[in-house]
Amino acid sequence: MSSPVADEATRRAGAILTIDLAAIAANWRGLRDAGRATGRPIDCAAVLKADAYGTGAAIVGPRLAAEGCRQFFVAHIDEGIALRGVLPEHPIYVLNGLLAGTEGAEPLGHQDGVPTIRHVTQIRFRHFASNIVLWMHSAFVRRQADT
C-alpha cells in the first residue's frame, strides 16, 4: 500500500524503474554460458560500478554471487568498501586502482580489494608487490608476483 506522498512523488517523476533481479541473473548466466560453449573454461565476472549502474550493488552483488559469480569489479575504492560489506569472501577488483596520493593506503581499507593498474609505471606502488592485475586492450591478466 503506498502513501499519498509516495504516489505524488511517483507522479512527478514521470517514470518508475523496476529492477528485475531475475533478468540480471539470467543475463549474467547467458554471458557465462556463451563463453563456456566454446569448450574453454570461462569465469565470468560482474562489473558493479556506479552502484551496479543504478540498480543497487548491495542487492545485485549477492544475487550474482548466489548464481555462481566469483569475481566482482568496481570503479572506485569506496564502491569496493561498500560491496565488501555484502560480499565478504569474493575478490573485488578496483578498476581505477590507486589514485595519486593514495599509494600508502591499503586497498579497500584492509579488506582484500585488488587495485588494477593501467600502466607499467604503477607497479612501483608496494600494494602491487604480491597481487597485480594488468589491464591491456579491455582484457585483464592476473599475475602473482613473488615478494
N, C-alpha and C positions, 0 to 999 in steps of 0.2 A: 504494500500500500504506500503510495507516495504522498508527500505533503504538498500543500498549495505552493509553498516557497520553491520546492524542488520542481514542481510542474511549471512554474513561471520561469525558472532558470532554464529548463529544457526548451521551453517555447522560444526564449530569447536566443538560445544557442543556435537554433536553426537546423541542428542535426544531432543525432545520437550515435555514438560509436559503441558497438558491441564487440567485445573481444571474444573470439571463438577459440578457446584453448585447444579443442579437439582438432580444429583445422590447422592451427600452428603445429601441433604434434604430427599430424598427418603429412604436412609439407616437409617437416624435418625427416620423417621416416622415408618419404619418397626420394629425397635427395640422398639419404644414406643408402637406400636400396638400389637406386640407379647406379651409384658408384660401385656397389658390390656386384652388380650384374655383369661387370667386366671380368669377373673372376679373380679380382685382386682384393686383398683386404683393405677396406676403406674405413677410416674413423672420421665421421662427420661431426664437426664441432658446431657450436651455436655462437653467433655474434649478437650480444645483447647490449650494444652501446646505445646511448641516449634512452635509458630506461626501456630497453628492448623495443626501440623505435616507437615509444609511447604506449606500448601495450602492457608494461609493468614487469620489469626484470625479476622482481621478487615473486611474481606469480608464474611467469613463463619459464624461468630457470629451473625451478623444482619439477615442473611438468615435463620439460625436456629431459631432465635427469632421470625421471621415472620411466621415460621411453627408452633410455639407454644412452643418452648423450653423456659423454665423459669429459669433454673439454669445452671451456667457455672463453669467449673473448669480449672485452670491454674496451672503450676508448681511453678512459682516464682512471687514474688510481682511485679516486673517490667512488667511481662506479664499481670497481673491483672490491673495495672495502664493503660497500652495501651488499653486493652479491655474495660475498663470503659469509655474510650473516645467514643466508638461506641455503648456501651450498658449501658447508664446511669441509668437505672431503674432495671436491673436484678441482682440477687445475684451472686457474683463472689467469689468462694472459692479458696484459695491458698493452694495447696497440700503440699508444703514444709513449710507451716506455717511461723513462725518467726525464722530466723536464729540466732545463738548465737551472742549476742552483739546488737541485734535489739529489745530487749524487751521494750525499751522506745519509739520506733517508732510506729506510727499509721499504721495499715494495709492499703495498697493502698493509703497512704498519705491522710487520712481523707475522703476517697471515699467509705466507707462502704464495704470494702472487708472483707471476713471472713477467717481468718487463720485456718488451720486444725492442730490438734495435733495428734501425733502418739504414745505418751507415757503419762501416767497419771501425770508424774512429770512436764510436761509442763503446767499444769493447773495453776501453781503459777503465770504465767505472767498475769498482770492486764487486758490485751486485752481479755482474755478468761472469764472474770467475767460475762458478760451478753450474750455472744453468743459463744457456744462451739460446735465444730464439732470433733467427735472422729472417728478415722479410726481403724477398727478391722477386720482382715481377709478379706480385699478387699471390705468391705461394710461400709457405714457410718450411724451414728446415730446422729441426731441433737438434742441438748438439750438446752433449755432456762434455764439459772440459775438465781436465784433471787440475786439481789445485794443490 
